[in-house]
Amino acid sequence: MLMKPIAHIPYHHHWKRPARIIYLLINLLVAISVMPQATAQTLNSPFTVNASVVKGCMLGSGSNDPTTFGNISFGNISALFSDINVVSAQNAGSVVVKCTPGISVSIAIDAGLNSGGSVSSGRLMKITTGTNTLRYQLYQDSNYSTVWGNGSNGGQVYSYTADGTVKPFSLYARLFATTTLPAVGQYSDTVNVTITY
């Protein structure tokens, strides 16, 4: 028996294109599904934060050093037959200091402008116009026994250990008596305070 040949189906190129596209998409999806997933990377590196505190002192109670501690005044006098004692106050002659806690601090006061560098026999206030003087002294204690100086001018330095707070130090001032009446006028002296730490 003769068999009829199978009818030939003509090849059309555009019939194969959709199958090829589907095949490529399937391969692409398979490839994507088996690719290793990217993971986040973490790097660590330390750094140091530091500060170095050095010792220091500040004169006065504000944020800046003052230009003056104020004045010690013995007031108005017409006769000086007995000593006049005055205690300084803040902004009126007291030395005000603030220093790093734990450090040793010394406070020295020079001899002033008129006493020739030595305070052994007292400091001198001088009249504004003329040569007249009045003798006075600055002490560290209320007994008026320890002369406040710089260690080499006949008086002693004052030393203390700072605690970081504002410290006002009183000066005990004495205007010495004189048997003669002082000349009329304004008398003054200027002393310099030195802080060492």
mmCIF file of the C-alpha atoms, coordinates in Angstrom:
data_MODEL
# 
_entry.id   MODEL 
# 
loop_
_atom_site.group_PDB 
_atom_site.id 
_atom_site.type_symbol 
_atom_site.label_atom_id 
_atom_site.label_alt_id 
_atom_site.label_comp_id 
_atom_site.label_asym_id 
_atom_site.label_entity_id 
_atom_site.label_seq_id 
_atom_site.pdbx_PDB_ins_code 
_atom_site.Cartn_x 
_atom_site.Cartn_y 
_atom_site.Cartn_z 
_atom_site.occupancy 
_atom_site.B_iso_or_equiv 
_atom_site.pdbx_formal_charge 
_atom_site.auth_seq_id 
_atom_site.auth_comp_id 
_atom_site.auth_asym_id 
_atom_site.auth_atom_id 
_atom_site.pdbx_PDB_model_num 
ATOM 1   C CA . MET A 1 1   ? 0.000  0.000   0.000   1.00 0.00 ? 1   MET A CA 1 
ATOM 2   C CA . LEU A 1 2   ? 1.354  3.302   -0.949  1.00 0.00 ? 2   LEU A CA 1 
ATOM 3   C CA . MET A 1 3   ? 1.448  5.950   1.738   1.00 0.00 ? 3   MET A CA 1 
ATOM 4   C CA . LYS A 1 4   ? 0.720  9.504   0.928   1.00 0.00 ? 4   LYS A CA 1 
ATOM 5   C CA . PRO A 1 5   ? 3.530  11.791  1.759   1.00 0.00 ? 5   PRO A CA 1 
ATOM 6   C CA . ILE A 1 6   ? 2.863  14.167  4.620   1.00 0.00 ? 6   ILE A CA 1 
ATOM 7   C CA . ALA A 1 7   ? 1.900  17.465  3.330   1.00 0.00 ? 7   ALA A CA 1 
ATOM 8   C CA . HIS A 1 8   ? 4.778  19.939  3.663   1.00 0.00 ? 8   HIS A CA 1 
ATOM 9   C CA . ILE A 1 9   ? 3.965  22.901  5.814   1.00 0.00 ? 9   ILE A CA 1 
ATOM 10  C CA . PRO A 1 10  ? 5.773  25.893  4.504   1.00 0.00 ? 10  PRO A CA 1 
ATOM 11  C CA . TYR A 1 11  ? 8.270  27.494  6.950   1.00 0.00 ? 11  TYR A CA 1 
ATOM 12  C CA . HIS A 1 12  ? 7.541  31.000  7.809   1.00 0.00 ? 12  HIS A CA 1 
ATOM 13  C CA . HIS A 1 13  ? 10.391 32.721  9.711   1.00 0.00 ? 13  HIS A CA 1 
ATOM 14  C CA . HIS A 1 14  ? 8.098  34.890  11.790  1.00 0.00 ? 14  HIS A CA 1 
ATOM 15  C CA . TRP A 1 15  ? 6.419  31.867  13.366  1.00 0.00 ? 15  TRP A CA 1 
ATOM 16  C CA . LYS A 1 16  ? 9.705  30.898  15.086  1.00 0.00 ? 16  LYS A CA 1 
ATOM 17  C CA . ARG A 1 17  ? 10.490 34.369  16.500  1.00 0.00 ? 17  ARG A CA 1 
ATOM 18  C CA . PRO A 1 18  ? 7.951  34.274  19.386  1.00 0.00 ? 18  PRO A CA 1 
ATOM 19  C CA . ALA A 1 19  ? 9.257  30.909  20.520  1.00 0.00 ? 19  ALA A CA 1 
ATOM 20  C CA . ARG A 1 20  ? 12.827 32.182  20.462  1.00 0.00 ? 20  ARG A CA 1 
ATOM 21  C CA . ILE A 1 21  ? 11.857 35.206  22.530  1.00 0.00 ? 21  ILE A CA 1 
ATOM 22  C CA . ILE A 1 22  ? 10.049 33.036  25.073  1.00 0.00 ? 22  ILE A CA 1 
ATOM 23  C CA . TYR A 1 23  ? 13.083 30.745  25.253  1.00 0.00 ? 23  TYR A CA 1 
ATOM 24  C CA . LEU A 1 24  ? 15.419 33.652  25.901  1.00 0.00 ? 24  LEU A CA 1 
ATOM 25  C CA . LEU A 1 25  ? 13.145 35.084  28.594  1.00 0.00 ? 25  LEU A CA 1 
ATOM 26  C CA . ILE A 1 26  ? 12.960 31.725  30.362  1.00 0.00 ? 26  ILE A CA 1 
ATOM 27  C CA . ASN A 1 27  ? 16.757 31.373  30.279  1.00 0.00 ? 27  ASN A CA 1 
ATOM 28  C CA . LEU A 1 28  ? 17.158 34.908  31.569  1.00 0.00 ? 28  LEU A CA 1 
ATOM 29  C CA . LEU A 1 29  ? 14.752 34.322  34.453  1.00 0.00 ? 29  LEU A CA 1 
ATOM 30  C CA . VAL A 1 30  ? 16.519 31.073  35.360  1.00 0.00 ? 30  VAL A CA 1 
ATOM 31  C CA . ALA A 1 31  ? 19.876 32.816  35.250  1.00 0.00 ? 31  ALA A CA 1 
ATOM 32  C CA . ILE A 1 32  ? 18.620 35.636  37.472  1.00 0.00 ? 32  ILE A CA 1 
ATOM 33  C CA . SER A 1 33  ? 17.104 33.178  39.952  1.00 0.00 ? 33  SER A CA 1 
ATOM 34  C CA . VAL A 1 34  ? 20.372 31.274  40.380  1.00 0.00 ? 34  VAL A CA 1 
ATOM 35  C CA . MET A 1 35  ? 22.628 34.351  40.593  1.00 0.00 ? 35  MET A CA 1 
ATOM 36  C CA . PRO A 1 36  ? 24.036 34.939  44.092  1.00 0.00 ? 36  PRO A CA 1 
ATOM 37  C CA . GLN A 1 37  ? 22.338 37.835  45.863  1.00 0.00 ? 37  GLN A CA 1 
ATOM 38  C CA . ALA A 1 38  ? 24.535 40.883  46.633  1.00 0.00 ? 38  ALA A CA 1 
ATOM 39  C CA . THR A 1 39  ? 24.968 41.503  50.387  1.00 0.00 ? 39  THR A CA 1 
ATOM 40  C CA . ALA A 1 40  ? 25.713 44.863  52.149  1.00 0.00 ? 40  ALA A CA 1 
ATOM 41  C CA . GLN A 1 41  ? 29.314 45.307  53.257  1.00 0.00 ? 41  GLN A CA 1 
ATOM 42  C CA . THR A 1 42  ? 30.250 47.020  56.566  1.00 0.00 ? 42  THR A CA 1 
ATOM 43  C CA . LEU A 1 43  ? 33.586 48.643  57.331  1.00 0.00 ? 43  LEU A CA 1 
ATOM 44  C CA . ASN A 1 44  ? 34.607 49.908  60.761  1.00 0.00 ? 44  ASN A CA 1 
ATOM 45  C CA . SER A 1 45  ? 37.354 52.342  61.661  1.00 0.00 ? 45  SER A CA 1 
ATOM 46  C CA . PRO A 1 46  ? 37.711 54.092  65.043  1.00 0.00 ? 46  PRO A CA 1 
ATOM 47  C CA . PHE A 1 47  ? 38.851 57.651  65.719  1.00 0.00 ? 47  PHE A CA 1 
ATOM 48  C CA . THR A 1 48  ? 39.792 59.376  68.960  1.00 0.00 ? 48  THR A CA 1 
ATOM 49  C CA . VAL A 1 49  ? 38.294 62.501  70.515  1.00 0.00 ? 49  VAL A CA 1 
ATOM 50  C CA . ASN A 1 50  ? 40.501 64.142  73.125  1.00 0.00 ? 50  ASN A CA 1 
ATOM 51  C CA . ALA A 1 51  ? 41.240 67.366  74.937  1.00 0.00 ? 51  ALA A CA 1 
ATOM 52  C CA . SER A 1 52  ? 44.186 68.452  77.027  1.00 0.00 ? 52  SER A CA 1 
ATOM 53  C CA . VAL A 1 53  ? 43.475 70.633  80.056  1.00 0.00 ? 53  VAL A CA 1 
ATOM 54  C CA . VAL A 1 54  ? 46.386 72.767  81.205  1.00 0.00 ? 54  VAL A CA 1 
ATOM 55  C CA . LYS A 1 55  ? 46.587 74.677  84.450  1.00 0.00 ? 55  LYS A CA 1 
ATOM 56  C CA . GLY A 1 56  ? 45.577 78.302  84.458  1.00 0.00 ? 56  GLY A CA 1 
ATOM 57  C CA . CYS A 1 57  ? 44.432 81.224  86.557  1.00 0.00 ? 57  CYS A CA 1 
ATOM 58  C CA . MET A 1 58  ? 42.148 84.170  85.979  1.00 0.00 ? 58  MET A CA 1 
ATOM 59  C CA . LEU A 1 59  ? 42.081 87.391  87.932  1.00 0.00 ? 59  LEU A CA 1 
ATOM 60  C CA . GLY A 1 60  ? 38.635 88.600  88.870  1.00 0.00 ? 60  GLY A CA 1 
ATOM 61  C CA . SER A 1 61  ? 35.310 86.807  88.905  1.00 0.00 ? 61  SER A CA 1 
ATOM 62  C CA . GLY A 1 62  ? 34.225 87.331  85.303  1.00 0.00 ? 62  GLY A CA 1 
ATOM 63  C CA . SER A 1 63  ? 35.320 85.710  82.057  1.00 0.00 ? 63  SER A CA 1 
ATOM 64  C CA . ASN A 1 64  ? 38.078 88.269  81.486  1.00 0.00 ? 64  ASN A CA 1 
ATOM 65  C CA . ASP A 1 65  ? 40.886 89.523  83.677  1.00 0.00 ? 65  ASP A CA 1 
ATOM 66  C CA . PRO A 1 66  ? 40.024 92.912  85.206  1.00 0.00 ? 66  PRO A CA 1 
ATOM 67  C CA . THR A 1 67  ? 42.116 96.007  84.670  1.00 0.00 ? 67  THR A CA 1 
ATOM 68  C CA . THR A 1 68  ? 41.880 96.847  88.381  1.00 0.00 ? 68  THR A CA 1 
ATOM 69  C CA . PHE A 1 69  ? 40.749 95.308  91.663  1.00 0.00 ? 69  PHE A CA 1 
ATOM 70  C CA . GLY A 1 70  ? 39.384 98.650  92.761  1.00 0.00 ? 70  GLY A CA 1 
ATOM 71  C CA . ASN A 1 71  ? 40.759 100.924 95.461  1.00 0.00 ? 71  ASN A CA 1 
ATOM 72  C CA . ILE A 1 72  ? 41.397 100.673 99.175  1.00 0.00 ? 72  ILE A CA 1 
ATOM 73  C CA . SER A 1 73  ? 40.367 103.954 100.727 1.00 0.00 ? 73  SER A CA 1 
ATOM 74  C CA . PHE A 1 74  ? 41.215 105.248 104.196 1.00 0.00 ? 74  PHE A CA 1 
ATOM 75  C CA . GLY A 1 75  ? 38.612 107.976 103.734 1.00 0.00 ? 75  GLY A CA 1 
ATOM 76  C CA . ASN A 1 76  ? 38.859 111.672 104.568 1.00 0.00 ? 76  ASN A CA 1 
ATOM 77  C CA . ILE A 1 77  ? 41.121 112.555 107.479 1.00 0.00 ? 77  ILE A CA 1 
ATOM 78  C CA . SER A 1 78  ? 42.221 115.824 109.068 1.00 0.00 ? 78  SER A CA 1 
ATOM 79  C CA . ALA A 1 79  ? 44.398 114.382 111.828 1.00 0.00 ? 79  ALA A CA 1 
ATOM 80  C CA . LEU A 1 80  ? 46.239 111.081 112.118 1.00 0.00 ? 80  LEU A CA 1 
ATOM 81  C CA . PHE A 1 81  ? 47.054 110.667 115.814 1.00 0.00 ? 81  PHE A CA 1 
ATOM 82  C CA . SER A 1 82  ? 46.194 106.954 115.779 1.00 0.00 ? 82  SER A CA 1 
ATOM 83  C CA . ASP A 1 83  ? 46.372 104.154 113.227 1.00 0.00 ? 83  ASP A CA 1 
ATOM 84  C CA . ILE A 1 84  ? 43.459 103.682 110.828 1.00 0.00 ? 84  ILE A CA 1 
ATOM 85  C CA . ASN A 1 85  ? 42.664 100.097 109.847 1.00 0.00 ? 85  ASN A CA 1 
ATOM 86  C CA . VAL A 1 86  ? 40.651 99.174  106.778 1.00 0.00 ? 86  VAL A CA 1 
ATOM 87  C CA . VAL A 1 87  ? 39.705 95.770  105.335 1.00 0.00 ? 87  VAL A CA 1 
ATOM 88  C CA . SER A 1 88  ? 39.369 95.519  101.570 1.00 0.00 ? 88  SER A CA 1 
ATOM 89  C CA . ALA A 1 89  ? 36.298 94.163  99.813  1.00 0.00 ? 89  ALA A CA 1 
ATOM 90  C CA . GLN A 1 90  ? 35.600 92.763  96.363  1.00 0.00 ? 90  GLN A CA 1 
ATOM 91  C CA . ASN A 1 91  ? 35.947 95.584  93.805  1.00 0.00 ? 91  ASN A CA 1 
ATOM 92  C CA . ALA A 1 92  ? 37.451 97.672  96.614  1.00 0.00 ? 92  ALA A CA 1 
ATOM 93  C CA . GLY A 1 93  ? 40.966 96.303  96.891  1.00 0.00 ? 93  GLY A CA 1 
ATOM 94  C CA . SER A 1 94  ? 40.482 92.578  97.458  1.00 0.00 ? 94  SER A CA 1 
ATOM 95  C CA . VAL A 1 95  ? 42.478 90.265  95.198  1.00 0.00 ? 95  VAL A CA 1 
ATOM 96  C CA . VAL A 1 96  ? 40.044 88.015  93.318  1.00 0.00 ? 96  VAL A CA 1 
ATOM 97  C CA . VAL A 1 97  ? 41.428 84.859  91.704  1.00 0.00 ? 97  VAL A CA 1 
ATOM 98  C CA . LYS A 1 98  ? 40.014 81.780  89.991  1.00 0.00 ? 98  LYS A CA 1 
ATOM 99  C CA . CYS A 1 99  ? 42.420 78.920  89.213  1.00 0.00 ? 99  CYS A CA 1 
ATOM 100 C CA . THR A 1 100 ? 42.443 75.339  87.978  1.00 0.00 ? 100 THR A CA 1 
ATOM 101 C CA . PRO A 1 101 ? 41.535 73.012  90.869  1.00 0.00 ? 101 PRO A CA 1 
ATOM 102 C CA . GLY A 1 102 ? 44.365 71.240  92.631  1.00 0.00 ? 102 GLY A CA 1 
ATOM 103 C CA . ILE A 1 103 ? 47.199 73.573  91.652  1.00 0.00 ? 103 ILE A CA 1 
ATOM 104 C CA . SER A 1 104 ? 49.383 75.559  94.044  1.00 0.00 ? 104 SER A CA 1 
ATOM 105 C CA . VAL A 1 105 ? 48.997 79.313  93.687  1.00 0.00 ? 105 VAL A CA 1 
ATOM 106 C CA . SER A 1 106 ? 51.004 82.147  95.212  1.00 0.00 ? 106 SER A CA 1 
ATOM 107 C CA . ILE A 1 107 ? 49.958 85.792  95.353  1.00 0.00 ? 107 ILE A CA 1 
ATOM 108 C CA . ALA A 1 108 ? 52.658 88.441  95.650  1.00 0.00 ? 108 ALA A CA 1 
ATOM 109 C CA . ILE A 1 109 ? 52.340 92.208  96.057  1.00 0.00 ? 109 ILE A CA 1 
ATOM 110 C CA . ASP A 1 110 ? 55.187 94.555  95.206  1.00 0.00 ? 110 ASP A CA 1 
ATOM 111 C CA . ALA A 1 111 ? 56.412 97.514  97.249  1.00 0.00 ? 111 ALA A CA 1 
ATOM 112 C CA . GLY A 1 112 ? 54.447 100.137 95.331  1.00 0.00 ? 112 GLY A CA 1 
ATOM 113 C CA . LEU A 1 113 ? 55.668 103.283 93.611  1.00 0.00 ? 113 LEU A CA 1 
ATOM 114 C CA . ASN A 1 114 ? 57.095 105.292 96.512  1.00 0.00 ? 114 ASN A CA 1 
ATOM 115 C CA . SER A 1 115 ? 58.749 103.044 99.101  1.00 0.00 ? 115 SER A CA 1 
ATOM 116 C CA . GLY A 1 116 ? 62.052 102.344 97.335  1.00 0.00 ? 116 GLY A CA 1 
ATOM 117 C CA . GLY A 1 117 ? 61.464 98.619  96.831  1.00 0.00 ? 117 GLY A CA 1 
ATOM 118 C CA . SER A 1 118 ? 61.243 97.571  100.477 1.00 0.00 ? 118 SER A CA 1 
ATOM 119 C CA . VAL A 1 119 ? 58.154 97.329  102.661 1.00 0.00 ? 119 VAL A CA 1 
ATOM 120 C CA . SER A 1 120 ? 59.965 96.499  105.896 1.00 0.00 ? 120 SER A CA 1 
ATOM 121 C CA . SER A 1 121 ? 59.094 99.861  107.440 1.00 0.00 ? 121 SER A CA 1 
ATOM 122 C CA . GLY A 1 122 ? 55.879 100.366 105.466 1.00 0.00 ? 122 GLY A CA 1 
ATOM 123 C CA . ARG A 1 123 ? 54.695 101.473 102.062 1.00 0.00 ? 123 ARG A CA 1 
ATOM 124 C CA . LEU A 1 124 ? 54.226 105.144 101.169 1.00 0.00 ? 124 LEU A CA 1 
ATOM 125 C CA . MET A 1 125 ? 51.342 107.059 99.663  1.00 0.00 ? 125 MET A CA 1 
ATOM 126 C CA . LYS A 1 126 ? 52.489 110.291 98.044  1.00 0.00 ? 126 LYS A CA 1 
ATOM 127 C CA . ILE A 1 127 ? 50.596 113.550 97.658  1.00 0.00 ? 127 ILE A CA 1 
ATOM 128 C CA . THR A 1 128 ? 49.566 114.370 94.095  1.00 0.00 ? 128 THR A CA 1 
ATOM 129 C CA . THR A 1 129 ? 51.483 117.661 93.994  1.00 0.00 ? 129 THR A CA 1 
ATOM 130 C CA . GLY A 1 130 ? 54.510 117.811 96.261  1.00 0.00 ? 130 GLY A CA 1 
ATOM 131 C CA . THR A 1 131 ? 56.690 115.431 98.218  1.00 0.00 ? 131 THR A CA 1 
ATOM 132 C CA . ASN A 1 132 ? 54.596 114.738 101.321 1.00 0.00 ? 132 ASN A CA 1 
ATOM 133 C CA . THR A 1 133 ? 53.912 111.086 102.091 1.00 0.00 ? 133 THR A CA 1 
ATOM 134 C CA . LEU A 1 134 ? 51.759 108.985 104.401 1.00 0.00 ? 134 LEU A CA 1 
ATOM 135 C CA . ARG A 1 135 ? 53.013 105.626 105.627 1.00 0.00 ? 135 ARG A CA 1 
ATOM 136 C CA . TYR A 1 136 ? 50.760 102.561 105.311 1.00 0.00 ? 136 TYR A CA 1 
ATOM 137 C CA . GLN A 1 137 ? 51.020 98.794  105.179 1.00 0.00 ? 137 GLN A CA 1 
ATOM 138 C CA . LEU A 1 138 ? 49.174 95.810  103.687 1.00 0.00 ? 138 LEU A CA 1 
ATOM 139 C CA . TYR A 1 139 ? 48.763 92.632  105.730 1.00 0.00 ? 139 TYR A CA 1 
ATOM 140 C CA . GLN A 1 140 ? 47.497 89.126  105.061 1.00 0.00 ? 140 GLN A CA 1 
ATOM 141 C CA . ASP A 1 141 ? 45.732 88.614  108.375 1.00 0.00 ? 141 ASP A CA 1 
ATOM 142 C CA . SER A 1 142 ? 43.249 90.348  110.626 1.00 0.00 ? 142 SER A CA 1 
ATOM 143 C CA . ASN A 1 143 ? 45.898 90.601  113.363 1.00 0.00 ? 143 ASN A CA 1 
ATOM 144 C CA . TYR A 1 144 ? 47.904 92.921  111.095 1.00 0.00 ? 144 TYR A CA 1 
ATOM 145 C CA . SER A 1 145 ? 51.017 90.868  111.713 1.00 0.00 ? 145 SER A CA 1 
ATOM 146 C CA . THR A 1 146 ? 51.985 89.259  108.382 1.00 0.00 ? 146 THR A CA 1 
ATOM 147 C CA . VAL A 1 147 ? 53.069 91.843  105.822 1.00 0.00 ? 147 VAL A CA 1 
ATOM 148 C CA . TRP A 1 148 ? 51.923 90.983  102.305 1.00 0.00 ? 148 TRP A CA 1 
ATOM 149 C CA . GLY A 1 149 ? 54.864 91.253  99.925  1.00 0.00 ? 149 GLY A CA 1 
ATOM 150 C CA . ASN A 1 150 ? 56.660 89.236  97.274  1.00 0.00 ? 150 ASN A CA 1 
ATOM 151 C CA . GLY A 1 151 ? 59.108 87.287  99.439  1.00 0.00 ? 151 GLY A CA 1 
ATOM 152 C CA . SER A 1 152 ? 62.055 89.549  98.756  1.00 0.00 ? 152 SER A CA 1 
ATOM 153 C CA . ASN A 1 153 ? 60.783 93.055  99.545  1.00 0.00 ? 153 ASN A CA 1 
ATOM 154 C CA . GLY A 1 154 ? 60.267 92.567  103.262 1.00 0.00 ? 154 GLY A CA 1 
ATOM 155 C CA . GLY A 1 155 ? 56.855 90.887  103.021 1.00 0.00 ? 155 GLY A CA 1 
ATOM 156 C CA . GLN A 1 156 ? 55.607 87.360  102.440 1.00 0.00 ? 156 GLN A CA 1 
ATOM 157 C CA . VAL A 1 157 ? 53.718 85.851  99.503  1.00 0.00 ? 157 VAL A CA 1 
ATOM 158 C CA . TYR A 1 158 ? 50.352 84.252  100.187 1.00 0.00 ? 158 TYR A CA 1 
ATOM 159 C CA . SER A 1 159 ? 50.017 80.637  99.016  1.00 0.00 ? 159 SER A CA 1 
ATOM 160 C CA . TYR A 1 160 ? 47.001 78.360  98.700  1.00 0.00 ? 160 TYR A CA 1 
ATOM 161 C CA . THR A 1 161 ? 45.701 75.326  96.797  1.00 0.00 ? 161 THR A CA 1 
ATOM 162 C CA . ALA A 1 162 ? 43.051 76.250  94.231  1.00 0.00 ? 162 ALA A CA 1 
ATOM 163 C CA . ASP A 1 163 ? 39.687 74.480  94.092  1.00 0.00 ? 163 ASP A CA 1 
ATOM 164 C CA . GLY A 1 164 ? 38.393 75.951  90.831  1.00 0.00 ? 164 GLY A CA 1 
ATOM 165 C CA . THR A 1 165 ? 36.093 78.498  92.438  1.00 0.00 ? 165 THR A CA 1 
ATOM 166 C CA . VAL A 1 166 ? 36.340 82.282  92.643  1.00 0.00 ? 166 VAL A CA 1 
ATOM 167 C CA . LYS A 1 167 ? 38.426 83.261  95.664  1.00 0.00 ? 167 LYS A CA 1 
ATOM 168 C CA . PRO A 1 168 ? 38.417 86.834  97.004  1.00 0.00 ? 168 PRO A CA 1 
ATOM 169 C CA . PHE A 1 169 ? 41.397 87.526  99.278  1.00 0.00 ? 169 PHE A CA 1 
ATOM 170 C CA . SER A 1 170 ? 41.043 90.413  101.691 1.00 0.00 ? 170 SER A CA 1 
ATOM 171 C CA . LEU A 1 171 ? 43.875 92.830  102.312 1.00 0.00 ? 171 LEU A CA 1 
ATOM 172 C CA . TYR A 1 172 ? 44.170 94.279  105.806 1.00 0.00 ? 172 TYR A CA 1 
ATOM 173 C CA . ALA A 1 173 ? 45.418 97.837  105.339 1.00 0.00 ? 173 ALA A CA 1 
ATOM 174 C CA . ARG A 1 174 ? 46.788 100.097 108.042 1.00 0.00 ? 174 ARG A CA 1 
ATOM 175 C CA . LEU A 1 175 ? 47.466 103.821 107.761 1.00 0.00 ? 175 LEU A CA 1 
ATOM 176 C CA . PHE A 1 176 ? 50.056 104.612 110.417 1.00 0.00 ? 176 PHE A CA 1 
ATOM 177 C CA . ALA A 1 177 ? 49.637 107.438 112.882 1.00 0.00 ? 177 ALA A CA 1 
ATOM 178 C CA . THR A 1 178 ? 51.782 110.556 112.716 1.00 0.00 ? 178 THR A CA 1 
ATOM 179 C CA . THR A 1 179 ? 52.291 113.287 115.281 1.00 0.00 ? 179 THR A CA 1 
ATOM 180 C CA . THR A 1 180 ? 52.351 116.004 112.648 1.00 0.00 ? 180 THR A CA 1 
ATOM 181 C CA . LEU A 1 181 ? 49.292 117.066 110.771 1.00 0.00 ? 181 LEU A CA 1 
ATOM 182 C CA . PRO A 1 182 ? 49.463 115.875 107.142 1.00 0.00 ? 182 PRO A CA 1 
ATOM 183 C CA . ALA A 1 183 ? 49.456 118.434 104.350 1.00 0.00 ? 183 ALA A CA 1 
ATOM 184 C CA . VAL A 1 184 ? 46.155 118.893 102.582 1.00 0.00 ? 184 VAL A CA 1 
ATOM 185 C CA . GLY A 1 185 ? 45.885 116.973 99.317  1.00 0.00 ? 185 GLY A CA 1 
ATOM 186 C CA . GLN A 1 186 ? 45.167 113.661 97.666  1.00 0.00 ? 186 GLN A CA 1 
ATOM 187 C CA . TYR A 1 187 ? 47.581 110.836 98.573  1.00 0.00 ? 187 TYR A CA 1 
ATOM 188 C CA . SER A 1 188 ? 47.899 107.597 96.663  1.00 0.00 ? 188 SER A CA 1 
ATOM 189 C CA . ASP A 1 189 ? 50.097 104.656 95.788  1.00 0.00 ? 189 ASP A CA 1 
ATOM 190 C CA . THR A 1 190 ? 49.785 101.851 93.257  1.00 0.00 ? 190 THR A CA 1 
ATOM 191 C CA . VAL A 1 191 ? 50.828 98.291  94.046  1.00 0.00 ? 191 VAL A CA 1 
ATOM 192 C CA . ASN A 1 192 ? 51.089 95.430  91.569  1.00 0.00 ? 192 ASN A CA 1 
ATOM 193 C CA . VAL A 1 193 ? 49.705 91.938  92.253  1.00 0.00 ? 193 VAL A CA 1 
ATOM 194 C CA . THR A 1 194 ? 51.501 88.926  90.739  1.00 0.00 ? 194 THR A CA 1 
ATOM 195 C CA . ILE A 1 195 ? 49.904 85.470  90.567  1.00 0.00 ? 195 ILE A CA 1 
ATOM 196 C CA . THR A 1 196 ? 52.236 82.485  90.178  1.00 0.00 ? 196 THR A CA 1 
ATOM 197 C CA . TYR A 1 197 ? 50.990 78.935  89.563  1.00 0.00 ? 197 TYR A CA 1 
# 
